């Protein structure tokens, strides 16, 4: 099986629409499709998020199966060079007109590991997700990577408050001040991280947001803790977060802690304190 990086056609073109009856007449033409085999990423690699990078490249992140049947986290960067049509990308050490730039796999056999989202600050990429721990739980994982080489600059884990439970970053976004606002789930039961994005939602836990100031983001040493951290006790996990201009405040989309996990929209101040919250019970569970 191959990864089909159709995300590349999305990121390399203007906004587009899909409908149940076909593709919008305003949709752009496809420039290229890029397929990549499993050799460097484990079995059945599944990309869940991608961004365009400032050097004209693209990065996708997700998870793949390891040899034990658990999951590894992976990231893949490509920098297209006049690509067209249908391509099968080769590793960067092979002679080919179409190769990927670098790949990264993180994980321990038998443990659950994965990347859920990525953000870019300057020449660094920040990959967030979860890391399998020795007690069978998972911790929230934030990895700073050199965008040019894929080299890891530092790796930071954020543990949950209740011993033996699991946590994960689900989202990350850059702020106007050069910091990172993150969110996800914490204090989930072991086995409660059934999935994220297109491979499911957590089944237990409490939502949280954590902010990393620009000094932590710019440093070549891993942070010992975020600048600030807040639990959102009425929510299961954070599905999206966005800074509000230069105000220092944030809009956060969560799923309610109780079934059917309705969508909730919250506004937080610059320290993560709640300003207001509104539920949308008829909109379904956000993913």
C-alpha positions in Angstrom: 0.0 0.0 0.0 1.2 3.5 -0.7 0.5 6.9 0.8 -1.2 9.0 -1.9 -0.2 12.6 -1.2 -3.3 14.2 -2.7 -2.8 16.7 0.1 -0.2 18.2 -2.2 -2.7 19.2 -4.8 -4.8 20.8 -2.1 -2.0 22.8 -0.6 -0.5 23.8 -4.0 -3.7 25.4 -5.4 -6.5 27.8 -4.6 -9.5 27.0 -2.4 -11.8 24.3 -3.8 -15.2 22.8 -3.2 -16.6 19.3 -3.2 -20.3 18.4 -3.4 -22.3 15.1 -3.4 -22.8 15.5 -7.1 -19.3 16.2 -8.3 -16.5 18.7 -8.2 -17.2 22.4 -8.4 -16.7 24.0 -11.8 -14.5 26.5 -10.0 -12.1 23.8 -8.8 -8.5 24.1 -10.0 -6.8 21.5 -12.1 -4.6 18.9 -10.4 -0.9 19.6 -10.8 0.4 16.3 -9.6 -0.3 13.2 -7.4 2.7 11.8 -5.4 2.6 8.2 -4.2 5.0 7.0 -1.6 5.6 3.3 -0.5 5.7 1.9 3.0 9.4 1.1 3.2 10.3 4.1 5.3 7.1 4.6 7.3 5.8 1.3 8.5 2.7 -0.5 7.3 -0.4 1.4 6.3 0.9 4.9 6.9 -2.0 7.3 7.4 -1.4 11.1 7.2 -3.9 13.2 9.2 -2.5 16.8 8.8 -0.3 18.7 6.5 1.0 22.3 5.9 2.8 24.2 3.2 6.2 25.3 4.5 7.9 28.7 3.9 10.6 27.1 1.6 7.9 26.0 -0.9 7.7 22.5 0.5 4.9 20.5 2.2 4.9 18.4 5.4 2.5 15.7 6.4 2.2 13.9 9.7 0.3 10.9 11.0 0.8 7.4 12.2 1.7 4.0 10.8 1.6 0.4 12.1 4.8 -1.0 13.6 5.9 -4.6 13.5 4.0 -5.4 16.7 0.7 -4.0 15.4 0.9 -0.8 17.5 1.5 2.6 15.9 4.5 4.8 15.2 4.5 8.6 14.6 5.8 9.7 11.2 6.4 12.9 9.4 7.3 13.4 5.7 8.6 16.5 3.9 8.7 17.0 0.2 9.8 20.0 -1.9 8.4 19.7 -5.4 10.6 20.7 -8.3 8.4 21.2 -11.4 6.5 18.0 -10.7 3.6 17.1 -12.9 1.3 14.1 -13.4 1.4 10.9 -11.4 4.7 10.3 -9.5 6.1 7.6 -7.3 8.6 9.3 -5.0 11.9 7.8 -4.1 14.1 8.1 -0.9 16.4 11.2 -1.1 19.5 9.0 -1.4 18.3 7.5 -4.7 18.8 9.0 -8.1 15.4 10.1 -9.3 13.7 13.2 -10.6 11.2 13.0 -7.8 12.3 12.3 -4.2 11.1 13.3 -0.8 13.3 15.6 1.3 13.3 13.7 4.6 11.2 11.5 6.8 11.0 11.0 10.5 9.6 8.0 12.5 9.2 8.0 16.2 7.9 5.2 18.4 8.6 2.1 20.5 7.5 -1.3 19.3 4.3 -2.3 21.2 3.5 1.3 22.2 1.0 3.7 20.8 2.7 6.7 19.2 1.4 9.3 16.6 1.6 12.8 15.3 -1.7 14.7 15.1 -0.8 18.2 13.8 2.2 20.4 12.8 3.0 24.2 12.8 5.9 26.2 11.5 7.9 28.9 13.3 10.8 30.3 11.4 13.1 27.5 10.2 11.6 25.0 12.7 8.6 22.7 12.6 6.6 21.7 15.7 5.0 18.3 15.6 2.4 17.4 18.3 0.8 14.1 19.2 1.4 11.4 21.8 4.1 9.1 22.9 3.8 5.5 24.4 5.2 5.2 27.9 6.6 2.2 29.8 3.5 1.8 32.0 1.2 1.4 28.9 -0.1 4.9 29.0 0.6 7.8 26.6 2.0 11.3 27.2 1.4 14.4 25.1 4.4 14.8 22.8 5.8 18.0 21.2 8.9 17.7 18.9 10.9 20.6 17.4 12.4 19.7 14.1 14.8 21.5 11.7 12.7 22.1 8.6 15.6 21.7 6.2 17.1 18.4 7.5 14.4 16.8 9.6 16.9 16.7 12.5 15.3 16.7 16.0 16.2 19.8 18.0 14.3 18.7 21.1 11.5 16.5 22.3 9.1 17.6 25.1 6.5 15.4 26.9 3.6 16.7 29.0 2.4 14.2 31.6 -1.2 14.0 32.9 -2.1 14.9 36.5 -3.4 11.4 37.4 -0.8 8.6 37.4 -1.5 5.8 35.0 -3.7 7.8 32.6 -3.0 9.1 29.1 -2.8 12.4 27.4 -2.2 13.7 23.9 -1.8 17.0 22.0 -4.4 17.1 19.2 -3.9 20.6 17.9 -1.2 23.3 17.6 -1.2 26.9 16.1 1.3 29.7 15.9 0.4 33.0 17.7 1.2 36.5 16.5 3.8 36.8 19.2 5.7 33.7 17.9 4.4 31.3 20.5 2.5 28.1 20.2 -1.0 27.5 21.5 -1.8 23.8 21.9 -4.7 21.7 23.0 -5.8 18.1 23.5 -6.9 15.6 26.0 -5.5 14.5 29.4 -6.4 12.1 32.2 -7.8 9.6 29.7 -8.1 6.0 30.7 -5.5 3.6 29.4 -6.8 2.6 26.0 -9.0 5.7 25.9 -7.1 7.3 23.1 -8.9 5.4 20.4 -7.8 7.8 17.8 -7.8 11.3 16.5 -8.8 13.1 13.3 -9.9 10.7 10.6 -9.1 7.6 12.7 -11.5 8.4 15.6 -11.9 10.4 18.8 -10.8 9.8 22.4 -13.3 7.9 24.5 -12.4 9.4 27.8 -10.5 12.2 29.5 -10.5 16.0 30.0 -9.7 18.7 27.5 -6.7 21.1 28.1 -5.0 24.0 26.5 -1.3 24.9 27.0 0.7 27.9 25.7 4.4 27.9 24.9 5.8 31.5 24.8 8.1 32.6 22.0 11.2 32.2 24.2 10.4 28.6 24.8 9.7 28.1 21.1 12.9 29.7 19.9 15.2 27.9 22.4 17.4 25.0 21.4 16.7 23.4 24.8 13.5 21.6 25.5 11.0 23.4 27.8 10.4 21.9 31.3 6.8 23.1 31.2 4.5 25.3 29.2 4.2 29.0 29.9 0.7 28.3 31.2 -1.8 25.4 31.2 -5.5 25.2 31.7 -8.0 22.2 32.0 -11.5 22.6 30.4 -13.4 20.3 32.7 -16.7 20.3 30.8 -14.9 19.1 27.6 -13.4 15.8 26.4 -10.7 17.2 24.0 -9.7 20.2 22.0 -10.5 19.9 18.3 -9.3 23.3 17.1 -7.7 26.5 18.5 -7.0 29.9 16.9 -5.5 33.1 18.3 -7.7 36.2 17.9 -5.5 38.7 16.1 -3.1 40.5 18.3 -5.4 40.4 21.4 -3.6 37.5 23.0 -7.0 35.8 23.4 -8.1 32.5 21.8 -11.1 30.7 20.3 -11.3 27.0 21.1 -13.5 24.3 19.7 -14.0 21.4 22.0 -16.3 18.3 22.2 -18.4 18.1 25.4 -17.3 15.5 28.0 -20.6 13.8 28.1 -22.2 11.8 25.3 -23.1 12.7 22.5 -20.0 15.0 22.8 -21.7 18.1 21.3 -19.6 20.9 19.8 -18.6 23.7 22.2 -17.0 27.0 21.3 -15.0 28.9 24.0 -13.2 32.2 24.2 -10.2 32.3 26.5 -8.1 35.2 27.7 -4.3 35.5 27.3 -3.8 33.2 30.3 -6.3 30.6 29.3 -9.1 31.7 31.6 -12.6 31.2 30.3 -14.4 34.4 29.0 -17.5 32.6 27.6 -18.7 29.3 26.3 -21.5 28.3 24.0 -22.8 24.8 23.1 -24.1 23.6 19.7 -26.2 20.5 20.5 -27.6 20.1 17.0 -24.2 20.2 15.2 -22.9 16.7 16.0 -19.6 15.7 17.5 -16.6 17.6 16.1 -13.7 15.6 14.7 
